[in-house]
Amino acid sequence: MKRFDGKVVFITGASSGIGEALAIEFSARGATVAVGARREDRLSKLCERIVAGNGKALAVACDVTVDGDVEKAVERIKETFGGIDIVVANAGFGVVGRVDRLKLDDYRRQFETNIFGVLRTIQATAAEVKARKGSFALMGSVAAYVSSPGASPYQMSKAAVRSLGDALWGEMARDGVSVTTIQPGYVESEIRKLDNQGVLRPTAKDPIPRWLMMPADVAARKMVNAIGCRRREVVITGHGKVAVLIARHFPCLLAFALRRGAGTARTSKARKD
Ligand SMILES: NC(=O)c1ccc[n+]([C@@H]2O[C@H](COP(=O)([O-])OP(=O)(O)OC[C@H]3O[C@@H](n4cnc5c(N)ncnc54)[C@H](OP(=O)(O)O)[C@@H]3O)[C@@H](O)[C@H]2O)c1
């Protein structure tokens, strides 16, 4: 199992779900972690947990939709730990609903976090990562390959992240920087309990059955392995791999399945469109 002793890892969206699990996994493998998100109380608790396990952690409050916020976080990380080796652009959420019922602003809100938030994170950290010949990891989704009815804003945003990851991989290669685009299927987290404004509805029921979801710690282990091996792309979860395989090689089969209503799960969840 690859170790990350002496490496500094910055993870956005680390106050819950996949980002939180990634912070714990990187720390368990010797990395120093800087965790970013808007909910500072959650970040502080995560840092306390990591420090209690003899790890090193720093909470940096930042909103990836606000110009300059990630830059401020990066300055704090540099002051505290001297630089950054690995950046995981993970912050994101999902806007769902039919195209003819959504407003343009719903799409703008989605892209501001899931696309421009990733871009802000990359641009604010590129100099640091290049200086250390480090790594970027971009959190995509199987949704980048499978566009089911009723979730176009989210799927469009993840398709953009996939393209961005491919381009960045080529651009950064000559600087000795690896770029891993991570495409998860269903993973346990809070994402399906957020409404279209990105507000957590704690009592909302996750529409995905538990048996289909990969625990976040298991997913994080696989993701960290892929980043450590400097892989270009990794698909996480068995059902995710099957979905991507079908999308790549049997698109007609996928289209048939989607028309039969396989894509209704996300829109049927208890949230306002
Ligand atoms: N779970 C899945 O099934 C799944 C599948 C495929 C892809 N993904 C992707 O995995 C990533 C993490 O999601 P998750 O499933 O772990 O969901 P989650 O539990 O809801 O976590 C999302 C994280 O993003 C942060 N975030 C959201 N908006 C932000 C903003 N404007 N600025 C900074 N941080 C922000 C949240 O923190 P604050 O609210 O505290 O800011 C939270 O820490 C997302 O990019 C998601 O699209 C998830």
The ligand as an ORCA input file, in Angstrom:
! r2SCAN-3c Opt
* xyz 0 1
  N     -21.502      9.998     -3.274
  C     -21.660      9.622     -4.527
  O     -22.433      8.680     -4.817
  C     -20.886     10.313     -5.615
  C     -20.842      9.716     -6.878
  C     -20.124     10.332     -7.887
  C     -19.451     11.519     -7.647
  N     -19.523     12.091     -6.405
  C     -18.797     13.350     -6.198
  O     -18.022     13.287     -5.028
  C     -17.808     14.613     -4.534
  C     -18.066     14.636     -3.045
  O     -19.445     14.416     -2.816
  P     -20.008     13.477     -1.668
  O     -20.749     12.399     -2.320
  O     -18.955     13.156     -0.687
  O     -21.127     14.441     -1.062
  P     -21.232     15.237      0.313
  O     -21.173     14.296      1.462
  O     -22.438     16.087      0.170
  O     -19.922     16.126      0.319
  C     -19.791     17.251     -0.520
  C     -18.695     18.127      0.030
  O     -18.543     19.253     -0.849
  C     -18.499     20.418     -0.058
  N     -18.976     21.574     -0.808
  C     -20.132     21.722     -1.471
  N     -20.223     22.947     -2.002
  C     -19.068     23.584     -1.670
  C     -18.560     24.880     -1.911
  N     -19.253     25.803     -2.605
  N     -17.345     25.205     -1.424
  C     -16.622     24.292     -0.716
  N     -17.055     23.055     -0.442
  C     -18.265     22.714     -0.915
  C     -19.377     20.119      1.149
  O     -18.974     20.901      2.272
  P     -19.683     22.222      2.830
  O     -21.158     22.075      2.606
  O     -19.280     22.230      4.274
  O     -19.070     23.348      2.070
  C     -18.999     18.669      1.406
  O     -17.834     18.596      2.193
  C     -18.720     15.526     -5.355
  O     -17.963     16.173     -6.349
  C     -19.705     14.555     -5.987
  O     -20.229     15.038     -7.179
  C     -20.231     11.517     -5.410
*
